[in-house]
Amino acid sequence: MKYMLLMQASERIEQPPIHTWDPADVKAHLQFMHDFNAKLVADGEFVDAQGLAGPEEAKVVRSTASGTPAVTDGPFPESKEFLAGFWVIDVESLDRAIEVAAAASAAPGPGGVPVRIPIEVRQIMSAPNSEA
């Protein structure tokens, strides 16, 4: 089963934003993520993973009756939480997806202290077979 693990950043997380960390702490964090992804690849569970630009660079797009898309800055200025990155994994069970998410949440932050960032776990649903 495929799951998407959504890394949620928030002003409420006790860690300061990564762009304010000591460069050695950033390097350790990125090495952890590299090693974490490499283990998922070795275990045959990795599908994809990406970090995302900050919400200040996001755009929200909606269709309009005129056909010209309506584009606004997003997600919303008052939002206190935003999506920082994601993994797509292919694992045997929800229990394993939760185990992987917990391991990702333990990535080191400043001083090597785990960031304990929230990771939302959502199963990727398949569309019904249209040929049936």
NORCOR-V399731 format. One record per residue. RES is the residue in one small letter. SS is DSSP state (a for helix, b for strand, c for the rest). BURIAL is I if it has 9 or more other C-alpha atoms within 8 Angstrom, else O. D_CENTER is the distance of its C-alpha to the mean C-alpha in Angstrom with 1 decimal. Layout:
RES,SS,BURIAL,D_CENTER
RES,SS,BURIAL,D_CENTER
This chain:
m,c,O,18.1
k,b,I,14.8
y,b,I,11.8
m,b,I,8.3
l,b,I,6.0
l,b,I,3.7
m,b,I,3.2
q,b,I,6.4
a,b,I,8.7
s,b,O,12.3
e,c,O,15.8
r,c,O,16.7
i,c,O,14.8
e,c,O,17.7
q,c,O,16.4
p,c,O,17.4
p,c,O,15.1
i,a,O,14.4
h,a,O,16.9
t,a,O,19.6
w,c,I,19.2
d,c,O,22.1
p,a,O,21.5
a,a,O,22.2
d,a,I,19.3
v,a,I,16.9
k,a,O,18.4
a,a,I,18.1
h,a,I,14.4
l,a,O,13.9
q,a,O,16.4
f,a,I,14.8
m,a,I,11.6
h,a,O,14.2
d,a,O,16.2
f,a,I,13.5
n,a,I,12.7
a,a,O,16.5
k,a,O,17.2
l,a,I,15.1
v,a,I,17.0
a,a,O,20.3
d,c,O,19.8
g,c,O,19.3
e,c,I,16.0
f,b,I,13.7
v,b,I,13.3
d,b,O,10.7
a,b,I,7.7
q,b,O,7.0
g,b,O,6.5
l,c,O,7.7
a,c,O,11.0
g,c,O,11.9
p,a,I,13.0
e,a,O,16.5
e,a,O,16.1
a,b,I,14.9
k,b,I,17.6
v,b,I,18.3
v,b,O,20.8
r,b,O,23.3
s,c,O,26.3
t,c,O,29.7
a,c,O,33.2
s,c,O,34.3
g,c,O,31.8
t,c,O,30.5
p,c,O,26.8
a,b,O,26.2
v,b,O,23.6
t,b,O,22.5
d,b,I,20.3
g,b,I,17.2
p,c,I,15.5
f,c,O,18.3
p,c,O,20.0
e,c,O,20.4
s,c,O,16.8
k,c,O,15.8
e,b,O,12.1
f,b,I,9.5
l,b,I,6.0
a,b,I,5.2
g,b,I,2.7
f,b,I,2.7
w,b,I,6.0
v,b,I,9.2
i,b,I,11.8
d,b,I,15.4
v,c,I,17.0
e,c,O,20.3
s,c,O,19.4
l,a,O,17.2
d,a,O,18.5
r,a,I,17.1
a,a,I,13.5
i,a,I,13.9
e,a,O,15.3
v,a,O,12.5
a,a,I,9.9
a,a,I,12.7
a,a,O,13.1
a,a,I,9.7
s,a,I,10.3
a,c,I,13.6
a,c,I,12.6
p,b,I,15.6
g,c,I,15.9
p,a,I,19.3
g,a,O,22.2
g,a,O,20.1
v,c,O,19.4
p,b,I,16.2
v,c,I,13.6
r,c,O,13.1
i,c,I,9.9
p,c,O,9.3
i,b,I,7.1
e,b,I,8.2
v,b,I,9.9
r,b,O,11.4
q,b,O,14.0
i,c,O,14.3
m,c,O,17.9
s,c,O,20.5
a,c,O,23.0
p,c,O,26.6
n,c,O,28.8
s,c,O,30.9
e,c,O,33.6
a,c,O,34.7
